[in-house]
Structures are given as structure tokens and as C-alpha cells.
Amino acid sequence: MIGVAVGTMALVVVLSVFNGLEDLIKGLYASFDADLKVMPYEGKSFEVDDAFLEEIEALEGVEVLTEVIEDNALVKYGDHQVVATLKGVSDNFIAQNRFKNGHLSGEMSFGVDNQPQALIGRGLSYFLLLNLDNEFDLIQVFYPKDPKSGSIDPSSMYNREVIKPGGIFSVEKQIDDEFLIVPLDFASKLMDYGDRRTGLEIMVAEGYDVQDVKAELRELLGEAFIIQDSDEQHASLIMTIRIEKLFVFLTLTFILAVASFNIFFSLSMLAIEKKKDIAVILSMGGTKKLIRSIYLKEGAIIAFSGALVGLVLGFLICWVQDNYGLVSLGVGSSVIDAYPIKMQWTDFLYTSLSVVIITMIASYRPALIASRVKTTLHL
């Protein structure tokens, strides 16, 4: 029973940790990403005008619409340079509190028209050795353009703009290492985009279902656009976590199946030792079905008691970790201090079913051996 209990407890705890990690990643990305993102089905940009934007904003459930221009650009600060993801956004981006689940240092502002400011990911700021206290050094941003035919002037091969570093944000490592967020006009001027946009980000009003708003958008925009919710924007990452969770579940279940051999051998030895008692029961009118049921019930007692103890212990460990964070991540720069936990009743159900099925299978063979005892040989 101890082996069954320990295996059950391990399954519950590990699956709850994976749930917590998935929830944490969703939360981190959800704070930075919009509820819905609209992108062109073909190409990387599309034309917008006031009528087009107003039509989207008029949809029921659309609270905030943010225009986006996003592409890779060369970023230089002092003697250091790196290719980063430049994201130009509307002014309403600041008011959406996109960094509520992360950290921010410096000024949370895009500045003014004649002196725009940028928000820089923490990892990107490390690459550039950025110093917010230095008022004189500005960030230089270079974006390639089609060179004029026959021109040998290097400056004709790229656009260059400068911008003041305003604040440093930290949300998630991949975002922190790649993103430089700038005003929309700055990005449009640098990339010569004019009225073209690479995407639209939509925040759904409270009380409205994201999928309902997504369906309305799909009906309005048709097949020319891709509309993604927050999970679809990072589908590969979330799928990776779920696949890892599945493989961990299968691995621990296999280990539990190996541990159930102990139950098999224990019941088999019991069947051999109790041959005379079994023969007596059979001679008194007991049936083979009765003998099988006795051993199967003994296996069921081990399975259910072990599963119950394991579930309770697993729940207690998860509850303590969730409320007190006893097991630390050991990473000082992490947005959380301890391993995240999220308990789901489905994990408890599937774990219980797996434990009971494996234990009952392990009990069947000993029950069969016991039911085949010959009364003439053991009386």
C-alpha cells in the first residue's frame, strides 16, 4: 500500500506543478499580449483607415483597439548593437497596464512628439549595457530599405532614427530579450509604413466572452485576416508544456506499474501459502468465483486505500506549497519565488483511475492462481 500511496502522491504533485507552470506562462503572456490579435492572412502588413478601425471598435465587446507595427530592426546603444523586435504601438498601449504581472523600472511613457521614448526589455537592456541615468546617449534604430538603383551610398540602404530610452520592463525572458516598444509614429516613420499595419491588438471588455468577440471579428473581416486569442498566439509553447505533462504522467504511471509487481508477488505468495485454507473453503461448497473475488477484493483494498492516502498526501503537499511556497525556484531574477501549483480535479480523477486499474490488473493473476487450487491435493 505504501508504494501505491507514494506513487499516487508523486503523480498528483508533479501534475499540479505542470498546471501551475502552464498557468504562470499564460498569465505572463496574457498581461503583455492582447486578448485578440488580428494579422493579415497573406503578407506581413495591410492598409488601414479610420473607417476600417471604427468599424472594428464598434463591435460589441471591443474595449480597446491598438494599432501595431512590428518587425526586426538593428538597435545600437553606444558601442553595442543587437537585432531586436521593434514594436510600434498606439498611445493607448500605456493605459492598458500590460506589465502588471512583471516589473518595470524607469518612466512608463512614450514621451512627446519631438522627443519620443522607448520601453526596453530587461534582457535587451543587458545586451546594450543600457543606462537610464545617462541623458545624453540615445538608442539608434536601423531598418533596411530597398536601395536606389545604381546607388553605392550606404545610407541609402537603411533608415535611421534615434529615440530616448524611457523604461525597462520584465515580463518573460523571450519577450525581455527581444522587444523594444516604441510609439507607432516612430515605427511608421522608420519603416516607411504610412497607413499600413502589421497587426491590430484588441482588449475585450469585462463581461464579454473572448470567443464570442472573436467570432464577430471573423464575420466582419472574413478570410483575409488571421484572428488569434491569447492561447493561439503562443500555441507551440503551451502545447510543449502539455506534451511534457503527458509524458511525465505516462512515465510515473509506468513506474507505478513496475511498483505494482510488489502487489502481484505478495498476493501470489499469499495464494500459495493459503492453499489448504482455500481447499477447505472449496470443500465446504465455496466456488472458484468466491475465491477469485476474495483476492480481487484484497487487491481493491490495497488500491483504494493506497490511492486515498496518496491523494490526501498529494493534496496537502500542494496546498502547503501553494500557500507557503516552501520549495523555492532558486532563481533570484524570477517573477515568482516558489514553484507554482494549480490543482485540477481531473488530475485527481485520472490518477485515481490509473492507480486502481493498475493495482486490479496486478491482483487478477494471483486471484486466478488461488481459484485453481485442487481440493484433492491439499486436504
C-alpha positions as CSV (number, residue, x, y, z in Angstrom):
1,M,0.0,0.0,0.0
2,I,2.9,2.4,0.8
3,G,4.2,2.1,-2.8
4,V,0.8,2.8,-4.2
5,A,0.4,5.8,-1.9
6,V,3.8,7.3,-2.7
7,G,3.2,6.8,-6.5
8,T,-0.2,8.4,-6.3
9,M,1.2,11.3,-4.3
10,A,4.0,11.9,-6.8
11,L,1.6,11.9,-9.7
12,V,-0.7,14.5,-8.1
13,V,2.2,16.8,-7.1
14,V,4.0,16.7,-10.4
15,L,0.9,17.2,-12.5
16,S,-0.1,20.1,-10.2
17,V,3.3,21.7,-10.7
18,F,2.9,21.5,-14.5
19,N,-0.6,23.0,-14.2
20,G,1.0,25.9,-12.2
21,L,3.7,26.4,-14.8
22,E,1.2,26.5,-17.6
23,D,-1.0,28.9,-15.7
24,L,2.0,31.1,-14.9
25,I,3.2,31.3,-18.5
26,K,-0.3,32.1,-19.7
27,G,-0.6,34.8,-17.1
28,L,2.7,36.3,-18.1
29,Y,2.0,36.4,-21.8
30,A,-1.6,37.4,-21.2
31,S,-0.5,40.5,-19.4
32,F,1.7,41.6,-22.3
33,D,-0.4,40.2,-25.2
34,A,-3.9,41.4,-26.1
35,D,-7.0,39.2,-25.8
36,L,-7.2,39.0,-29.6
37,K,-4.7,39.7,-32.3
38,V,-5.5,40.4,-36.0
39,M,-2.9,39.7,-38.6
40,P,-3.1,39.5,-42.5
41,Y,-3.5,36.0,-43.9
42,E,-1.1,36.9,-46.7
43,G,1.9,39.2,-46.5
44,K,3.1,40.9,-43.3
45,S,1.1,44.2,-43.5
46,F,-2.2,45.6,-44.5
47,E,-3.7,49.0,-45.1
48,V,-6.0,50.7,-42.5
49,D,-8.1,53.8,-42.4
50,D,-10.3,55.5,-39.9
51,A,-13.5,53.9,-41.3
52,F,-11.9,50.4,-41.0
53,L,-10.8,50.9,-37.4
54,E,-14.1,52.5,-36.3
55,E,-16.0,49.5,-37.7
56,I,-13.9,47.2,-35.5
57,E,-14.2,49.4,-32.5
58,A,-18.0,49.5,-32.9
59,L,-18.2,45.7,-32.4
60,E,-19.9,44.7,-29.1
61,G,-17.3,43.6,-26.6
62,V,-14.3,45.5,-28.1
63,E,-12.9,47.8,-25.4
64,V,-9.5,48.9,-26.7
65,L,-8.1,48.7,-30.2
66,T,-4.3,49.1,-30.5
67,E,-2.6,49.5,-33.9
68,V,0.7,47.7,-34.2
69,I,3.8,47.8,-36.5
70,E,6.2,45.0,-35.6
71,D,9.4,43.9,-37.4
72,N,13.0,43.2,-36.7
73,A,15.5,46.1,-36.7
74,L,19.1,46.7,-35.7
75,V,19.3,48.5,-32.3
76,K,22.5,50.3,-31.3
77,Y,23.4,52.0,-28.0
78,G,26.9,53.3,-27.5
79,D,29.3,50.7,-28.9
80,H,26.9,47.8,-28.5
81,Q,24.3,46.6,-31.1
82,V,21.8,43.8,-31.5
83,V,19.0,42.8,-33.7
84,A,15.7,43.2,-31.8
85,T,12.0,43.1,-32.4
86,L,10.8,46.6,-32.8
87,K,7.1,47.0,-31.8
88,G,5.4,50.3,-32.6
89,V,2.1,50.7,-30.7
90,S,-0.7,53.3,-30.3
91,D,-0.6,55.7,-27.4
92,N,-3.4,53.7,-25.6
93,F,-0.9,50.8,-25.1
94,I,0.4,52.5,-21.9
95,A,-3.1,52.8,-20.3
96,Q,-3.7,49.0,-20.7
97,N,-1.3,48.2,-17.9
98,R,0.4,45.5,-20.0
99,F,3.2,45.0,-17.4
100,K,1.0,44.3,-14.4
101,N,2.4,40.8,-13.9
102,G,6.0,41.9,-14.5
103,H,8.5,44.5,-13.3
104,L,9.2,48.0,-14.6
105,S,11.9,50.5,-13.9
106,G,12.2,54.0,-15.2
107,E,9.4,56.0,-16.8
108,M,6.3,54.4,-18.2
109,S,5.8,56.8,-21.0
110,F,6.4,57.2,-24.8
111,G,7.5,60.8,-24.3
112,V,6.3,63.6,-26.5
113,D,6.3,64.1,-30.3
114,N,9.6,65.9,-30.5
115,Q,11.3,63.6,-28.0
116,P,9.9,60.1,-28.2
117,Q,10.8,57.4,-25.6
118,A,11.1,53.7,-25.8
119,L,10.4,50.8,-23.4
120,I,13.1,48.2,-23.5
121,G,13.1,44.6,-22.3
122,R,15.4,43.9,-19.5
123,G,17.4,41.2,-21.4
124,L,17.8,43.6,-24.3
125,S,19.0,46.3,-22.0
126,Y,21.7,44.0,-20.7
127,F,22.9,43.3,-24.2
128,L,23.1,47.0,-24.9
129,L,24.5,47.9,-21.4
130,L,21.7,50.5,-21.2
131,N,22.0,53.3,-18.6
132,L,18.7,55.1,-17.9
133,D,20.6,57.8,-15.9
134,N,22.6,58.8,-19.0
135,E,20.6,61.7,-20.5
136,F,22.9,62.1,-23.5
137,D,23.2,58.7,-25.2
138,L,20.2,57.8,-27.3
139,I,19.2,54.5,-28.9
140,Q,19.8,54.3,-32.6
141,V,17.5,52.1,-34.7
142,F,18.3,51.0,-38.2
143,Y,15.8,49.4,-40.6
144,P,16.8,48.1,-44.1
145,K,15.1,49.6,-47.2
146,D,15.3,48.9,-50.9
147,P,18.4,50.8,-52.2
148,K,18.1,53.1,-55.1
149,S,19.2,51.5,-58.4
150,G,22.8,52.1,-59.1
151,S,23.5,53.8,-55.7
152,I,26.6,53.0,-53.8
153,D,25.8,55.2,-50.8
154,P,25.5,53.0,-47.7
155,S,22.9,55.4,-46.2
156,S,20.5,54.6,-49.0
157,M,20.3,51.0,-47.8
158,Y,18.7,51.7,-44.4
159,N,16.6,54.2,-42.5
160,R,17.9,55.5,-39.2
161,E,16.1,57.1,-36.3
162,V,17.1,57.8,-32.7
163,I,15.0,57.5,-29.6
164,K,15.5,58.1,-25.9
165,P,15.3,55.1,-23.5
166,G,12.4,55.6,-21.1
167,G,11.8,52.5,-19.1
168,I,13.0,48.9,-18.7
169,F,10.3,46.2,-18.4
170,S,10.5,42.5,-17.4
171,V,7.7,40.1,-18.3
172,E,9.1,36.8,-19.7
173,K,12.6,36.0,-20.8
174,Q,11.9,35.7,-24.5
175,I,10.0,39.0,-24.5
176,D,12.6,40.7,-22.3
177,D,15.4,39.6,-24.6
178,E,13.8,40.7,-27.9
179,F,11.4,43.6,-27.6
180,L,11.9,47.3,-28.0
181,I,8.5,49.1,-27.7
182,V,8.2,52.5,-29.4
183,P,5.4,54.9,-30.4
184,L,3.5,54.0,-33.5
185,D,4.5,57.1,-35.4
186,F,8.2,56.4,-34.7
187,A,7.9,52.9,-36.1
188,S,5.9,54.1,-39.1
189,K,8.5,56.7,-40.0
190,L,11.4,54.4,-39.6
191,M,9.9,51.6,-41.7
192,D,8.1,53.8,-44.2
193,Y,4.8,52.1,-43.4
194,G,2.5,55.0,-43.8
195,D,-1.1,53.7,-43.2
196,R,0.0,50.1,-43.2
197,R,0.0,48.0,-40.1
198,T,1.3,44.5,-39.3
199,G,-1.4,43.8,-36.8
200,L,-4.2,45.0,-34.6
201,E,-4.5,44.1,-30.9
202,I,-7.9,44.1,-29.2
203,M,-8.7,44.1,-25.5
204,V,-12.1,42.5,-24.8
205,A,-14.4,44.4,-22.4
206,E,-15.1,42.8,-19.0
207,G,-18.1,40.6,-19.0
208,Y,-17.8,39.6,-22.6
209,D,-16.5,36.2,-23.8
210,V,-13.3,36.4,-25.9
211,Q,-14.5,33.6,-28.3
212,D,-17.8,35.4,-28.9
213,V,-15.9,38.6,-29.9
214,K,-13.5,36.6,-32.0
215,A,-16.5,35.1,-33.9
216,E,-17.8,38.6,-34.5
217,L,-14.5,39.7,-35.8
218,R,-14.2,36.7,-38.1
219,E,-17.6,37.5,-39.6
220,L,-16.6,41.2,-40.1
221,L,-13.1,40.7,-41.5
222,G,-13.6,37.5,-43.4
223,E,-10.9,35.1,-44.6
224,A,-8.3,37.8,-45.4
225,F,-7.2,38.0,-41.8
226,I,-6.0,35.6,-39.1
227,I,-7.5,36.2,-35.6
228,Q,-5.8,34.6,-32.6
229,D,-6.7,34.5,-29.0
230,S,-4.0,34.6,-26.3
231,D,-3.5,30.8,-26.3
232,E,-3.2,30.6,-30.1
233,Q,-0.6,33.4,-30.0
234,H,1.7,31.0,-28.1
235,A,0.2,27.7,-29.2
236,S,3.6,25.9,-29.6
237,L,4.8,26.8,-26.1
238,I,1.6,25.8,-24.4
239,M,1.5,22.6,-26.5
240,T,5.0,21.8,-25.4
241,I,4.1,22.1,-21.8
242,R,1.1,19.9,-22.2
243,I,3.1,17.2,-24.1
244,E,5.7,17.3,-21.3
245,K,3.0,16.9,-18.7
246,L,1.6,13.9,-20.7
247,F,5.0,12.2,-20.9
248,V,5.6,12.8,-17.2
249,F,2.2,11.3,-16.4
250,L,2.9,8.2,-18.6
251,T,6.4,7.9,-17.0
252,L,5.2,8.0,-13.4
253,T,2.3,5.6,-14.4
254,F,4.9,3.2,-15.8
255,I,6.9,3.4,-12.6
256,L,3.7,2.8,-10.6
257,A,3.1,-0.3,-12.8
258,V,6.5,-1.6,-12.0
259,A,5.9,-1.0,-8.3
260,S,2.7,-2.9,-8.6
261,F,4.7,-6.1,-9.2
262,N,5.2,-6.0,-5.4
263,I,1.4,-6.4,-5.0
264,F,1.5,-9.2,-7.6
265,F,4.2,-11.2,-5.8
266,S,2.7,-10.5,-2.3
267,L,-0.8,-11.8,-3.4
268,S,0.8,-14.7,-5.3
269,M,2.7,-15.8,-2.2
270,L,-0.4,-15.5,-0.1
271,A,-2.3,-17.7,-2.6
272,I,0.4,-20.3,-2.3
273,E,0.6,-20.2,1.5
274,K,-3.2,-20.4,1.8
275,K,-3.7,-23.4,-0.5
276,K,-5.0,-25.5,2.4
277,D,-7.4,-22.8,3.6
278,I,-8.7,-22.4,0.0
279,A,-9.1,-26.1,-0.3
280,V,-11.2,-26.2,2.9
281,I,-13.4,-23.4,1.5
282,L,-13.9,-25.2,-1.7
283,S,-14.7,-28.5,0.0
284,M,-17.4,-26.7,2.1
285,G,-19.2,-25.6,-1.1
286,G,-17.3,-22.4,-1.9
287,T,-16.9,-21.7,-5.6
288,K,-13.9,-20.6,-7.6
289,K,-15.7,-17.3,-8.2
290,L,-15.8,-16.7,-4.5
291,I,-12.0,-17.4,-4.2
292,R,-11.3,-15.0,-7.0
293,S,-13.5,-12.3,-5.5
294,I,-11.6,-12.6,-2.2
295,Y,-8.3,-12.0,-3.7
296,L,-9.6,-9.3,-6.1
297,K,-11.2,-7.5,-3.1
298,E,-7.9,-7.7,-1.2
299,G,-6.2,-6.1,-4.2
300,A,-9.0,-3.5,-4.3
301,I,-8.5,-2.7,-0.6
302,I,-4.8,-2.1,-1.3
303,A,-5.6,0.0,-4.4
304,F,-8.3,2.2,-2.9
305,S,-6.6,2.7,0.5
306,G,-3.2,3.5,-1.2
307,A,-4.9,5.8,-3.7
308,L,-6.8,7.6,-1.0
309,V,-3.8,8.1,1.2
310,G,-1.7,9.2,-1.8
311,L,-4.4,11.7,-2.9
312,V,-4.7,13.2,0.6
313,L,-0.9,13.5,0.9
314,G,-0.6,15.0,-2.6
315,F,-3.3,17.5,-1.8
316,L,-1.7,18.5,1.5
317,I,1.7,19.0,-0.2
318,C,0.2,21.0,-3.0
319,W,-1.8,23.1,-0.6
320,V,1.2,23.9,1.6
321,Q,3.3,24.8,-1.5
322,D,0.6,26.9,-2.9
323,N,0.0,28.9,0.3
324,Y,3.5,29.0,1.8
325,G,5.9,28.3,-1.1
326,L,8.2,26.0,0.8
327,V,10.1,24.8,-2.3
328,S,11.9,27.7,-3.9
329,L,12.8,28.1,-7.6
330,G,16.3,29.2,-6.5
331,V,16.3,31.9,-9.3
332,G,16.7,35.4,-7.9
333,S,15.6,37.1,-11.1
334,S,12.4,35.1,-11.5
335,V,9.0,36.8,-11.3
336,I,8.0,34.2,-8.7
337,D,9.9,32.9,-5.7
338,A,8.5,29.3,-5.4
339,Y,7.2,26.6,-7.7
340,P,3.7,27.4,-8.9
341,I,0.9,25.0,-8.0
342,K,-2.6,24.6,-9.6
343,M,-4.7,21.6,-8.5
344,Q,-7.3,20.3,-11.0
345,W,-9.9,17.7,-10.1
346,T,-9.3,15.9,-13.5
347,D,-5.7,15.1,-12.4
348,F,-7.0,13.6,-9.2
349,L,-9.6,11.6,-11.2
350,Y,-7.2,10.3,-13.8
351,T,-4.5,9.5,-11.2
352,S,-7.1,7.5,-9.1
353,L,-8.3,5.6,-12.1
354,S,-4.8,4.8,-13.2
355,V,-3.8,3.5,-9.8
356,V,-6.9,1.4,-9.3
357,I,-6.7,-0.1,-12.8
358,I,-3.0,-1.0,-12.5
359,T,-3.5,-2.5,-9.0
360,M,-6.5,-4.5,-10.0
361,I,-4.6,-5.9,-13.0
362,A,-1.8,-6.9,-10.7
363,S,-4.3,-8.7,-8.5
364,Y,-6.0,-10.7,-11.2
365,R,-3.3,-13.3,-11.8
366,P,-2.9,-14.2,-8.1
367,A,-6.7,-14.5,-7.8
368,L,-6.7,-16.8,-10.8
369,I,-3.9,-18.9,-9.2
370,A,-5.9,-19.2,-5.9
371,S,-9.1,-20.2,-7.7
372,R,-7.3,-23.2,-9.4
373,V,-6.3,-24.9,-6.2
374,K,-7.2,-28.7,-6.2
375,T,-9.0,-29.8,-3.1
376,T,-7.8,-33.4,-3.5
377,L,-4.2,-32.3,-3.3
378,H,-4.4,-30.1,-0.2
379,L,-6.8,-31.8,2.1
